[in-house]
């Protein structure tokens, strides 16, 4: 059962074999957790959001149309669940236009770990929609079309937002780490 394709596991789950859904959860729990980790800032809320994602996926499995990858459908549920959670919790999301305290004094010579910490901090400051797109594209390896399906936005809009966000991040990160982050894609 562990080697079965997603479609087989979905059909088995719909036929009442709960063990098949357990295999799907095991297969995708790390992917969902990594994504939720980037979207939900409060560590104590992340596990609850992940559980909600898999519960919603289970209850809506009958609506899965097999016209997209299961992972795309699951990302879509994860994205919407995380957004709903943030709205309920009324987390304030900082924007890149706000100046964080004390970062002007960062040293120029950074180790790879320090640079990664700066990049992660800047990603966390993005509005949730932009953070979701960057996470899906650069960290989860999703393509533009897949992100378009997940976020229910046209591919051109996804490309445009990603271009703007990469430029904002580059302009914001380069002065903090003292190196050029590379050319825009």
C-alpha positions as CSV (number, residue, x, y, z in Angstrom):
1,X,0.0,0.0,0.0
2,X,2.9,2.4,0.7
3,X,4.0,2.3,-3.0
4,X,0.5,2.8,-4.3
5,X,-0.1,5.9,-6.5
6,X,-2.1,8.7,-4.9
7,X,-5.1,8.0,-7.0
8,X,-5.3,4.4,-5.8
9,X,-5.0,5.5,-2.2
10,X,-7.7,8.2,-2.7
11,X,-10.1,5.6,-4.2
12,X,-9.4,3.2,-1.4
13,X,-10.1,5.9,1.2
14,X,-13.3,6.7,-0.5
15,X,-14.2,3.0,-0.4
16,X,-13.8,3.1,3.4
17,X,-10.2,1.9,3.8
18,X,-9.0,4.5,6.4
19,X,-5.5,2.9,6.3
20,X,-5.1,4.3,2.8
21,X,-5.7,7.8,4.0
22,X,-3.1,7.3,6.7
23,X,-0.6,6.5,4.0
24,X,-1.5,9.7,2.2
25,X,-1.0,11.7,5.4
26,X,2.4,10.1,6.0
27,X,3.3,10.8,2.4
28,X,2.4,14.5,2.6
29,X,2.7,15.5,6.2
30,X,6.2,16.9,5.9
31,X,5.3,18.9,2.8
32,X,2.2,20.4,4.5
33,X,4.2,21.1,7.7
34,X,7.0,22.9,5.8
35,X,4.4,25.1,4.0
36,X,2.4,25.9,7.1
37,X,5.6,26.7,9.0
38,X,6.3,29.5,6.5
39,X,2.7,30.9,6.6
40,X,1.7,30.7,10.3
41,X,4.1,32.6,12.5
42,X,2.9,31.3,15.9
43,X,4.6,28.0,16.6
44,X,1.9,26.8,18.9
45,X,-0.7,27.1,16.1
46,X,1.2,25.3,13.4
47,X,0.3,21.7,14.5
48,X,-3.4,22.6,14.8
49,X,-3.4,24.1,11.3
50,X,-1.7,21.0,9.9
51,X,-4.3,18.8,11.6
52,X,-7.1,21.0,10.2
53,X,-5.6,20.6,6.7
54,X,-5.7,16.9,6.8
55,X,-9.1,16.8,8.4
56,X,-10.5,19.1,5.7
57,X,-8.8,17.0,3.0
58,X,-10.3,13.9,4.4
59,X,-13.8,15.3,4.6
60,X,-13.6,16.8,1.1
61,X,-11.8,13.9,-0.6
62,X,-14.9,13.0,-2.5
63,X,-14.7,16.4,-4.3
64,X,-11.1,15.7,-5.6
65,X,-11.5,15.6,-9.4
66,X,-8.2,14.0,-10.3
67,X,-7.7,16.9,-12.8
68,X,-4.7,18.1,-10.8
69,X,-2.0,16.5,-8.7
70,X,-3.2,15.6,-5.2
71,X,-0.3,17.7,-3.8
72,X,-1.7,20.7,-5.6
73,X,-5.1,20.2,-4.2
74,X,-3.6,19.6,-0.7
75,X,-1.5,22.8,-1.0
76,X,-4.7,24.7,-1.9
77,X,-6.4,23.4,1.3
78,X,-3.3,24.2,3.3
79,X,-3.1,27.7,2.0
80,X,-6.8,28.5,2.6
81,X,-6.7,26.9,6.1
82,X,-3.6,28.9,7.0
83,X,-5.2,32.1,5.8
84,X,-8.4,31.4,7.6
85,X,-6.5,30.7,10.8
86,X,-4.6,33.9,10.5
87,X,-7.8,35.9,10.0
88,X,-9.3,34.2,13.1
89,X,-6.3,34.9,15.2
90,X,-5.9,38.4,13.7
91,X,-2.2,38.2,13.4
92,X,-0.6,41.4,12.2
93,X,1.5,40.8,9.2
94,X,4.4,43.2,8.8
95,X,5.3,44.5,5.3
96,X,8.7,45.0,3.8
97,X,8.2,48.8,4.0
98,X,8.5,48.7,7.8
99,X,12.0,49.1,9.2
100,X,12.9,46.4,11.7
101,X,14.6,47.6,14.9
102,X,18.4,47.3,15.1
103,X,19.1,45.7,11.7
104,X,21.1,48.7,10.4
105,X,24.0,47.5,12.7
106,X,24.3,44.0,11.1
107,X,27.8,43.1,10.3
108,X,28.9,42.8,6.7
109,X,30.7,39.5,7.0
110,X,28.1,36.8,7.4
111,X,28.3,33.0,7.6
112,X,25.9,31.0,5.5
113,X,23.7,30.3,8.6
114,X,23.5,34.0,9.4
115,X,22.5,34.9,5.8
116,X,19.9,32.2,5.9
117,X,18.5,33.7,9.2
118,X,18.3,37.1,7.6
119,X,16.5,35.6,4.5
120,X,14.1,33.7,6.7
121,X,13.4,36.8,8.8
122,X,12.7,38.8,5.6
123,X,10.4,36.1,4.3
124,X,8.5,36.1,7.5
125,X,7.9,39.9,7.1
126,X,6.2,39.4,3.8
127,X,2.4,39.7,3.6
128,X,0.9,36.2,3.8
129,X,-0.1,35.9,0.1
130,X,3.4,36.9,-1.1
131,X,5.1,34.6,1.5
132,X,2.9,31.8,0.3
133,X,3.8,32.3,-3.3
134,X,7.6,32.5,-2.6
135,X,7.4,29.5,-0.4
136,X,5.5,27.4,-3.0
137,X,7.8,28.5,-5.9
138,X,11.3,28.7,-4.3
139,X,11.1,26.4,-1.3
140,X,8.4,23.8,-2.3
141,X,9.3,23.6,-6.0
142,X,5.9,24.3,-7.4
143,X,5.5,25.7,-10.9
144,X,3.6,28.8,-11.9
145,X,0.6,26.8,-13.2
146,X,0.4,24.8,-9.9
147,X,0.6,28.0,-7.8
148,X,-2.1,29.5,-10.0
149,X,-4.4,26.5,-9.2
150,X,-3.5,26.5,-5.5
151,X,-4.1,30.3,-5.0
152,X,-6.8,30.6,-7.6
153,X,-5.1,33.4,-9.4
154,X,-4.1,33.8,-13.1
155,X,-0.5,32.6,-14.0
156,X,0.4,36.1,-15.1
157,X,-0.5,37.5,-11.7
158,X,1.6,34.9,-10.0
159,X,4.6,35.8,-12.2
160,X,4.1,39.5,-11.7
161,X,3.9,39.2,-7.9
162,X,6.8,36.8,-7.7
163,X,8.9,39.2,-9.8
164,X,8.0,42.2,-7.5
165,X,8.6,40.2,-4.3
166,X,12.0,38.9,-5.5
167,X,13.0,42.5,-6.2
168,X,11.8,43.7,-2.8
169,X,13.6,40.8,-1.1
170,X,16.8,41.4,-3.1
171,X,16.8,45.2,-2.3
172,X,16.1,44.5,1.3
173,X,18.5,41.6,1.9
174,X,21.6,42.9,0.0
175,X,22.3,45.8,2.4
176,X,21.8,43.6,5.4
177,X,24.2,40.9,4.4
178,X,26.7,42.9,2.4
179,X,26.6,40.7,-0.7
180,X,24.8,40.8,-4.0
181,X,21.9,38.5,-4.0
182,X,22.1,37.9,-7.7
183,X,20.2,39.2,-10.7
184,X,16.5,39.1,-11.1
185,X,15.1,36.1,-12.9
